Amino acid sequence: MSISIYDKSNQLYVIDDMVDPAETNLSSVTERKEKFSFPFGDAELVQIAFSGVFIVYGDVVVKESQLRIKSFDEPELVELHFSIKGDGILENFLTNKKIALKANQHNIIYTPYFDGIAQFETNKSHKFFEVHFHREKFVDLTGDSSTLLKKFGDNIMDNKSMSISAHNLPISMAMYACINDMMSCSFTGSLKLLFLQSKCVELLALQAQAFEHADEKSKPKALKSDYDKDRIYYAREYLLEHANNPPSLTALAKAAGINEFKLKQGFKETFNNTVFGYLSDHKLMQAKALLADNLLNIKNIAAQLGYSSIQHFSHAFSKKFGVSPGKAR
């Protein structure tokens, strides 16, 4: 991997071996600290590679406000980017997109090819922290986690250059704590590998959660009045009262005095679940409590909760809790 940088006089400088792709496939941790000094600026970097992951962080000071940058042989890496200090803008001519780098902000970025300019304030510190996942590893980790990450994963598997959001988000205290833990890691050997792997996944989870919440807030709300919210809570109580013989969505909406669309959307907004997903979870939590009494027969519990058969009950219970009703006892 190499990055080509052109200064204001169009002089070419090549930074080689920022990361060797082979190193990220190793089951051990490789780490190096390097200093770079060029007429256009200086940098101090720490680079860590292991098992499908590459971490790089450091401090960069540029002496020219605009640099031309090209990178075409970069491995297919998804970047968790954290701008700690200093602002800048990356403009990729290949995609006609700009990436804003703002202090105390983060984003998730996929840029397999870059040919464009970087603009930074001169003679000021620009501190950053990045975690790069191999594209396939990122998709494996996030494929079943959320709609937002699934959509992002589908796009990057089509090799589309993109950010998970058009807007950066503030770096939370939990993210800073995770980053500091990695930078100050005192473990060695296999323990260091285990520690860094867990922290990288934790940092990804924190980012994903932040972007999920931001995405939810940006969506128009179905419940616009206190009356609508009250009707959703009424619908829940009505649903639970008739749990063994639940009404259809149409009948439930009529009983609650709202339309079916508002019922479905309102349930999702209020309880983060579908109407019948909520009912299923409620019944299964009841089942878990009932199973604590060894005198109760599993077949009777299934019938008591309105399941059509013990097989249907066992399948739903196992899917929810990861164990069969018998083993849950």
C-alpha positions as a Markdown table, in Angstrom:
| # | Residue | x | y | z |
|---|---|---|---|---|
| 1 | Met | 0.0 | 0.0 | 0.0 |
| 2 | Ser | 1.3 | 3.5 | -0.8 |
| 3 | Ile | 0.0 | 7.0 | -0.9 |
| 4 | Ser | 1.2 | 9.6 | -3.5 |
| 5 | Ile | 1.3 | 13.2 | -2.3 |
| 6 | Tyr | 2.0 | 16.2 | -4.5 |
| 7 | Asp | 3.0 | 19.5 | -2.9 |
| 8 | Lys | 2.3 | 23.0 | -4.3 |
| 9 | Ser | 5.2 | 22.8 | -6.7 |
| 10 | Asn | 3.8 | 19.4 | -8.0 |
| 11 | Gln | 6.7 | 17.5 | -6.5 |
| 12 | Leu | 5.8 | 13.9 | -5.8 |
| 13 | Tyr | 6.4 | 12.2 | -2.5 |
| 14 | Val | 5.5 | 8.5 | -2.0 |
| 15 | Ile | 4.8 | 7.1 | 1.5 |
| 16 | Asp | 5.2 | 3.3 | 1.2 |
| 17 | Asp | 4.1 | 0.4 | 3.3 |
| 18 | Met | 1.7 | 2.3 | 5.6 |
| 19 | Val | 0.3 | -1.2 | 6.1 |
| 20 | Asp | 1.2 | -4.5 | 4.5 |
| 21 | Pro | -2.1 | -6.4 | 3.8 |
| 22 | Ala | -0.4 | -9.6 | 4.8 |
| 23 | Glu | 0.1 | -8.3 | 8.3 |
| 24 | Thr | -3.6 | -7.9 | 9.0 |
| 25 | Asn | -4.0 | -11.6 | 8.3 |
| 26 | Leu | -1.7 | -12.7 | 11.1 |
| 27 | Ser | -3.0 | -14.1 | 14.4 |
| 28 | Ser | -0.4 | -12.0 | 16.3 |
| 29 | Val | -0.1 | -8.3 | 16.8 |
| 30 | Thr | 2.5 | -6.3 | 14.8 |
| 31 | Glu | 3.2 | -2.7 | 15.9 |
| 32 | Arg | 5.5 | 0.0 | 14.8 |
| 33 | Lys | 6.0 | 3.7 | 15.5 |
| 34 | Glu | 7.2 | 5.9 | 12.7 |
| 35 | Lys | 8.1 | 9.6 | 12.1 |
| 36 | Phe | 7.8 | 11.2 | 8.6 |
| 37 | Ser | 9.3 | 14.5 | 7.7 |
| 38 | Phe | 8.6 | 16.2 | 4.3 |
| 39 | Pro | 8.8 | 19.7 | 3.0 |
| 40 | Phe | 5.0 | 19.9 | 3.2 |
| 41 | Gly | 4.6 | 18.6 | 6.7 |
| 42 | Asp | 5.5 | 16.1 | 9.5 |
| 43 | Ala | 3.8 | 13.2 | 11.1 |
| 44 | Glu | 4.2 | 10.8 | 14.0 |
| 45 | Leu | 2.2 | 7.6 | 13.6 |
| 46 | Val | 1.5 | 4.4 | 15.5 |
| 47 | Gln | 0.4 | 1.5 | 13.3 |
| 48 | Ile | -0.9 | -1.8 | 14.6 |
| 49 | Ala | -2.0 | -4.8 | 12.5 |
| 50 | Phe | -3.6 | -8.1 | 13.4 |
| 51 | Ser | -6.3 | -10.6 | 12.3 |
| 52 | Gly | -8.2 | -8.6 | 9.7 |
| 53 | Val | -7.8 | -5.3 | 11.5 |
| 54 | Phe | -5.4 | -2.3 | 11.1 |
| 55 | Ile | -5.2 | 0.5 | 13.6 |
| 56 | Val | -3.4 | 3.8 | 12.9 |
| 57 | Tyr | -3.3 | 6.9 | 15.0 |
| 58 | Gly | -1.1 | 9.9 | 15.4 |
| 59 | Asp | -0.4 | 13.6 | 15.0 |
| 60 | Val | 0.1 | 15.4 | 11.7 |
| 61 | Val | 1.2 | 19.0 | 11.1 |
| 62 | Val | 1.0 | 20.3 | 7.5 |
| 63 | Lys | 2.9 | 23.3 | 6.1 |
| 64 | Glu | 0.8 | 23.7 | 3.0 |
| 65 | Ser | -3.0 | 24.3 | 3.1 |
| 66 | Gln | -3.7 | 22.1 | 0.1 |
| 67 | Leu | -2.1 | 18.8 | -1.0 |
| 68 | Arg | -2.9 | 16.6 | -4.0 |
| 69 | Ile | -3.3 | 12.9 | -2.9 |
| 70 | Lys | -3.6 | 9.7 | -4.9 |
| 71 | Ser | -4.1 | 6.2 | -3.6 |
| 72 | Phe | -5.1 | 3.4 | -5.9 |
| 73 | Asp | -3.6 | 0.2 | -4.5 |
| 74 | Glu | -5.2 | 0.4 | -1.0 |
| 75 | Pro | -6.6 | -2.8 | 0.4 |
| 76 | Glu | -10.4 | -3.0 | 0.7 |
| 77 | Leu | -10.7 | -1.6 | 4.2 |
| 78 | Val | -13.6 | 0.0 | 6.0 |
| 79 | Glu | -12.4 | 2.9 | 8.2 |
| 80 | Leu | -13.8 | 3.9 | 11.6 |
| 81 | His | -12.5 | 7.5 | 11.6 |
| 82 | Phe | -12.2 | 9.7 | 14.7 |
| 83 | Ser | -10.9 | 13.2 | 14.3 |
| 84 | Ile | -9.5 | 14.1 | 17.8 |
| 85 | Lys | -8.1 | 17.6 | 17.0 |
| 86 | Gly | -8.0 | 19.8 | 14.0 |
| 87 | Asp | -10.3 | 20.3 | 11.0 |
| 88 | Gly | -9.9 | 19.5 | 7.3 |
| 89 | Ile | -11.6 | 18.5 | 4.1 |
| 90 | Leu | -10.9 | 15.6 | 1.7 |
| 91 | Glu | -12.3 | 15.9 | -1.8 |
| 92 | Asn | -12.3 | 12.8 | -4.0 |
| 93 | Phe | -12.4 | 13.7 | -7.7 |
| 94 | Leu | -13.4 | 10.1 | -8.6 |
| 95 | Thr | -16.7 | 10.3 | -6.7 |
| 96 | Asn | -17.2 | 14.1 | -6.6 |
| 97 | Lys | -17.7 | 13.8 | -2.8 |
| 98 | Lys | -16.2 | 15.7 | 0.1 |
| 99 | Ile | -15.4 | 14.3 | 3.5 |
| 100 | Ala | -15.3 | 16.8 | 6.3 |
| 101 | Leu | -12.9 | 16.1 | 9.1 |
| 102 | Lys | -14.0 | 17.9 | 12.2 |
| 103 | Ala | -12.4 | 17.9 | 15.7 |
| 104 | Asn | -14.2 | 15.6 | 18.2 |
| 105 | Gln | -16.3 | 14.0 | 15.4 |
| 106 | His | -16.5 | 10.5 | 13.9 |
| 107 | Asn | -17.8 | 8.6 | 10.9 |
| 108 | Ile | -17.5 | 5.2 | 9.1 |
| 109 | Ile | -16.0 | 5.5 | 5.7 |
| 110 | Tyr | -15.2 | 3.2 | 2.7 |
| 111 | Thr | -12.9 | 4.7 | 0.1 |
| 112 | Pro | -11.1 | 2.0 | -2.0 |
| 113 | Tyr | -9.8 | 4.6 | -4.4 |
| 114 | Phe | -8.8 | 8.2 | -3.8 |
| 115 | Asp | -7.6 | 10.9 | -6.3 |
| 116 | Gly | -8.2 | 14.4 | -5.0 |
| 117 | Ile | -7.1 | 17.1 | -2.6 |
| 118 | Ala | -6.7 | 17.4 | 1.2 |
| 119 | Gln | -7.1 | 20.8 | 2.8 |
| 120 | Phe | -5.9 | 21.5 | 6.4 |
| 121 | Glu | -5.1 | 24.4 | 8.6 |
| 122 | Thr | -1.3 | 24.9 | 8.4 |
| 123 | Asn | 1.2 | 24.6 | 11.2 |
| 124 | Lys | -1.5 | 23.2 | 13.6 |
| 125 | Ser | -1.8 | 19.8 | 15.1 |
| 126 | His | -4.2 | 17.3 | 13.5 |
| 127 | Lys | -4.7 | 14.3 | 15.7 |
| 128 | Phe | -6.7 | 11.3 | 14.6 |
| 129 | Phe | -7.5 | 7.7 | 15.4 |
| 130 | Glu | -8.6 | 5.1 | 12.9 |
| 131 | Val | -9.6 | 1.4 | 12.9 |
| 132 | His | -9.7 | -0.3 | 9.6 |
| 133 | Phe | -11.5 | -3.6 | 9.1 |
| 134 | His | -11.1 | -5.8 | 6.0 |
| 135 | Arg | -14.3 | -5.3 | 4.1 |
| 136 | Glu | -15.4 | -9.0 | 4.4 |
| 137 | Lys | -14.7 | -9.0 | 8.1 |
| 138 | Phe | -16.7 | -5.8 | 8.6 |
| 139 | Val | -19.7 | -7.3 | 6.7 |
| 140 | Asp | -19.4 | -10.5 | 8.7 |
| 141 | Leu | -19.5 | -8.5 | 12.0 |
| 142 | Thr | -22.4 | -6.3 | 11.0 |
| 143 | Gly | -24.5 | -8.3 | 8.6 |
| 144 | Asp | -27.2 | -9.2 | 11.0 |
| 145 | Ser | -26.9 | -6.2 | 13.4 |
| 146 | Ser | -29.1 | -3.4 | 11.9 |
| 147 | Thr | -30.8 | -2.2 | 8.8 |
| 148 | Leu | -28.5 | 0.8 | 8.6 |
| 149 | Leu | -25.3 | -1.3 | 8.7 |
| 150 | Lys | -26.8 | -4.0 | 6.4 |
| 151 | Lys | -27.5 | -1.3 | 3.8 |
| 152 | Phe | -23.9 | 0.1 | 4.2 |
| 153 | Gly | -22.5 | -3.4 | 3.9 |
| 154 | Asp | -24.4 | -4.1 | 0.7 |
| 155 | Asn | -23.1 | -0.9 | -0.8 |
| 156 | Ile | -19.5 | -1.5 | 0.0 |
| 157 | Met | -19.6 | -5.1 | -1.2 |
| 158 | Asp | -20.6 | -3.4 | -4.6 |
| 159 | Asn | -17.4 | -1.4 | -4.1 |
| 160 | Lys | -19.3 | 1.9 | -3.7 |
| 161 | Ser | -17.2 | 4.6 | -2.1 |
| 162 | Met | -19.3 | 6.1 | 0.7 |
| 163 | Ser | -19.8 | 7.1 | 4.4 |
| 164 | Ile | -22.3 | 5.5 | 6.6 |
| 165 | Ser | -23.8 | 9.0 | 7.1 |
| 166 | Ala | -23.5 | 12.3 | 5.3 |
| 167 | His | -23.1 | 13.9 | 8.7 |
| 168 | Asn | -20.4 | 13.3 | 11.3 |
| 169 | Leu | -21.4 | 12.7 | 14.9 |
| 170 | Pro | -19.8 | 13.8 | 18.1 |
| 171 | Ile | -17.3 | 11.4 | 19.7 |
| 172 | Ser | -18.9 | 10.2 | 22.9 |
| 173 | Met | -17.1 | 9.8 | 26.2 |
| 174 | Ala | -17.5 | 6.0 | 25.9 |
| 175 | Met | -15.7 | 6.2 | 22.5 |
| 176 | Tyr | -12.9 | 8.3 | 23.9 |
| 177 | Ala | -12.5 | 5.8 | 26.8 |
| 178 | Cys | -12.3 | 2.9 | 24.3 |
| 179 | Ile | -9.7 | 4.7 | 22.2 |
| 180 | Asn | -7.6 | 5.6 | 25.2 |
| 181 | Asp | -7.7 | 2.0 | 26.3 |
| 182 | Met | -6.3 | 0.9 | 23.0 |
| 183 | Met | -3.6 | 3.6 | 22.9 |
| 184 | Ser | -2.5 | 2.8 | 26.4 |
| 185 | Cys | -2.8 | -1.0 | 26.2 |
| 186 | Ser | -0.1 | -2.7 | 28.4 |
| 187 | Phe | -0.9 | -6.3 | 27.5 |
| 188 | Thr | 1.5 | -8.4 | 25.4 |
| 189 | Gly | 1.3 | -11.5 | 23.2 |
| 190 | Ser | -2.0 | -13.3 | 22.8 |
| 191 | Leu | -3.7 | -11.2 | 25.6 |
| 192 | Lys | -2.9 | -8.0 | 23.6 |
| 193 | Leu | -4.5 | -9.6 | 20.5 |
| 194 | Leu | -7.6 | -10.5 | 22.5 |
| 195 | Phe | -7.8 | -7.1 | 24.1 |
| 196 | Leu | -7.4 | -5.1 | 20.9 |
| 197 | Gln | -9.9 | -7.3 | 19.0 |
| 198 | Ser | -12.6 | -6.8 | 21.7 |
| 199 | Lys | -12.0 | -3.0 | 21.9 |
| 200 | Cys | -12.2 | -2.6 | 18.1 |
| 201 | Val | -15.5 | -4.4 | 18.0 |
| 202 | Glu | -16.7 | -2.4 | 21.0 |
| 203 | Leu | -15.8 | 0.9 | 19.2 |
| 204 | Leu | -17.6 | -0.3 | 16.1 |
| 205 | Ala | -20.7 | -1.1 | 18.3 |
| 206 | Leu | -20.6 | 2.3 | 19.9 |
| 207 | Gln | -20.4 | 4.0 | 16.5 |
| 208 | Ala | -23.2 | 1.8 | 15.0 |
| 209 | Gln | -25.5 | 2.6 | 18.0 |
| 210 | Ala | -24.8 | 6.4 | 17.6 |
| 211 | Phe | -25.7 | 6.3 | 13.9 |
| 212 | Glu | -28.7 | 4.2 | 14.5 |
| 213 | His | -30.1 | 6.7 | 17.0 |
| 214 | Ala | -29.3 | 9.6 | 14.7 |
| 215 | Asp | -31.1 | 7.8 | 11.9 |
| 216 | Glu | -34.2 | 7.1 | 14.0 |
| 217 | Lys | -34.3 | 10.8 | 15.1 |
| 218 | Ser | -34.2 | 12.0 | 11.5 |
| 219 | Lys | -37.3 | 9.9 | 10.5 |
| 220 | Pro | -40.7 | 11.6 | 10.7 |
| 221 | Lys | -42.7 | 10.4 | 13.7 |
| 222 | Ala | -46.1 | 8.7 | 13.4 |
| 223 | Leu | -47.2 | 9.8 | 16.8 |
| 224 | Lys | -47.7 | 13.6 | 16.8 |
| 225 | Ser | -50.0 | 14.1 | 19.7 |
| 226 | Asp | -50.5 | 12.9 | 23.3 |
| 227 | Tyr | -53.8 | 11.3 | 22.2 |
| 228 | Asp | -52.0 | 9.2 | 19.6 |
| 229 | Lys | -49.4 | 8.1 | 22.2 |
| 230 | Asp | -52.3 | 7.2 | 24.7 |
| 231 | Arg | -54.0 | 5.1 | 22.0 |
| 232 | Ile | -50.8 | 3.1 | 21.5 |
| 233 | Tyr | -50.6 | 2.3 | 25.2 |
| 234 | Tyr | -54.3 | 1.4 | 25.1 |
| 235 | Ala | -53.6 | -0.9 | 22.1 |
| 236 | Arg | -50.8 | -2.7 | 24.0 |
| 237 | Glu | -53.1 | -3.3 | 27.1 |
| 238 | Tyr | -55.9 | -4.5 | 24.8 |
| 239 | Leu | -53.5 | -6.8 | 23.0 |
| 240 | Leu | -52.1 | -8.4 | 26.2 |
| 241 | Glu | -55.6 | -8.8 | 27.6 |
| 242 | His | -56.4 | -10.9 | 24.5 |
| 243 | Ala | -53.0 | -12.5 | 24.2 |
| 244 | Asn | -54.3 | -16.1 | 23.9 |
| 245 | Asn | -56.7 | -15.1 | 21.1 |
| 246 | Pro | -55.1 | -11.9 | 19.7 |
| 247 | Pro | -57.0 | -9.6 | 17.4 |
| 248 | Ser | -55.9 | -8.8 | 13.9 |
| 249 | Leu | -54.1 | -5.5 | 13.2 |
| 250 | Thr | -57.3 | -4.1 | 11.7 |
| 251 | Ala | -59.4 | -5.1 | 14.7 |
| 252 | Leu | -56.7 | -3.8 | 17.2 |
| 253 | Ala | -56.5 | -0.5 | 15.4 |
| 254 | Lys | -60.3 | -0.2 | 15.5 |
| 255 | Ala | -60.4 | -1.0 | 19.2 |
| 256 | Ala | -57.7 | 1.6 | 19.9 |
| 257 | Gly | -59.4 | 4.3 | 17.7 |
| 258 | Ile | -56.5 | 4.9 | 15.3 |
| 259 | Asn | -55.7 | 3.8 | 11.8 |
| 260 | Glu | -53.6 | 0.7 | 11.1 |
| 261 | Phe | -50.6 | 2.6 | 9.7 |
| 262 | Lys | -50.4 | 4.7 | 12.9 |
| 263 | Leu | -50.8 | 1.6 | 15.0 |
| 264 | Lys | -47.8 | -0.2 | 13.4 |
| 265 | Gln | -45.6 | 2.8 | 13.2 |
| 266 | Gly | -46.5 | 3.9 | 16.7 |
| 267 | Phe | -45.8 | 0.5 | 18.2 |
| 268 | Lys | -42.3 | 0.5 | 16.6 |
| 269 | Glu | -41.6 | 4.0 | 17.8 |
| 270 | Thr | -42.8 | 3.4 | 21.4 |
| 271 | Phe | -41.7 | -0.2 | 22.0 |
| 272 | Asn | -39.1 | -0.7 | 19.3 |
| 273 | Asn | -41.0 | -3.8 | 18.2 |
| 274 | Thr | -43.8 | -4.8 | 15.9 |
| 275 | Val | -47.2 | -5.4 | 17.4 |
| 276 | Phe | -47.0 | -9.2 | 17.2 |
| 277 | Gly | -43.3 | -9.2 | 18.0 |
| 278 | Tyr | -44.1 | -7.5 | 21.2 |
| 279 | Leu | -46.8 | -10.0 | 22.0 |
| 280 | Ser | -44.5 | -12.9 | 21.2 |
| 281 | Asp | -41.8 | -11.5 | 23.5 |
| 282 | His | -44.3 | -10.9 | 26.3 |
| 283 | Lys | -45.6 | -14.5 | 26.1 |
| 284 | Leu | -42.1 | -16.0 | 26.0 |
| 285 | Met | -41.1 | -14.0 | 29.1 |
| 286 | Gln | -44.1 | -15.4 | 30.8 |
| 287 | Ala | -43.1 | -18.8 | 29.7 |
| 288 | Lys | -39.6 | -18.3 | 31.1 |
| 289 | Ala | -41.1 | -17.4 | 34.5 |
| 290 | Leu | -43.5 | -20.3 | 34.5 |
| 291 | Leu | -40.7 | -22.8 | 33.7 |
| 292 | Ala | -39.1 | -22.0 | 37.0 |
| 293 | Asp | -41.8 | -24.0 | 38.6 |
| 294 | Asn | -40.8 | -27.6 | 37.9 |
| 295 | Leu | -44.2 | -28.8 | 38.9 |
| 296 | Leu | -45.7 | -27.3 | 35.7 |
| 297 | Asn | -45.8 | -29.4 | 32.6 |
| 298 | Ile | -44.2 | -27.8 | 29.5 |
| 299 | Lys | -47.1 | -28.9 | 27.4 |
| 300 | Asn | -49.5 | -27.2 | 29.8 |
| 301 | Ile | -47.5 | -24.0 | 29.8 |
| 302 | Ala | -47.6 | -23.9 | 26.0 |
| 303 | Ala | -51.4 | -24.4 | 26.0 |
| 304 | Gln | -51.8 | -21.9 | 28.8 |
| 305 | Leu | -50.0 | -19.2 | 26.8 |
| 306 | Gly | -52.1 | -19.9 | 23.7 |
| 307 | Tyr | -49.5 | -21.8 | 21.5 |
| 308 | Ser | -51.1 | -24.1 | 19.0 |
| 309 | Ser | -48.6 | -27.0 | 19.7 |
| 310 | Ile | -45.7 | -27.7 | 22.0 |
| 311 | Gln | -43.5 | -27.8 | 18.9 |
| 312 | His | -44.5 | -24.3 | 18.0 |
| 313 | Phe | -43.8 | -23.2 | 21.5 |
| 314 | Ser | -40.4 | -24.9 | 21.7 |
| 315 | His | -39.3 | -23.4 | 18.4 |
| 316 | Ala | -40.3 | -19.9 | 19.4 |
| 317 | Phe | -38.7 | -20.3 | 22.9 |
| 318 | Ser | -35.4 | -21.6 | 21.5 |
| 319 | Lys | -35.2 | -18.8 | 18.9 |
| 320 | Lys | -35.7 | -16.2 | 21.6 |
| 321 | Phe | -33.4 | -17.6 | 24.3 |
| 322 | Gly | -31.1 | -19.9 | 22.5 |
| 323 | Val | -32.1 | -23.0 | 24.5 |
| 324 | Ser | -35.1 | -25.3 | 24.5 |
| 325 | Pro | -37.7 | -25.0 | 27.3 |
| 326 | Gly | -36.5 | -28.2 | 28.8 |
| 327 | Lys | -32.9 | -27.1 | 29.1 |
| 328 | Ala | -34.1 | -23.7 | 30.4 |
| 329 | Arg | -35.3 | -25.5 | 33.5 |
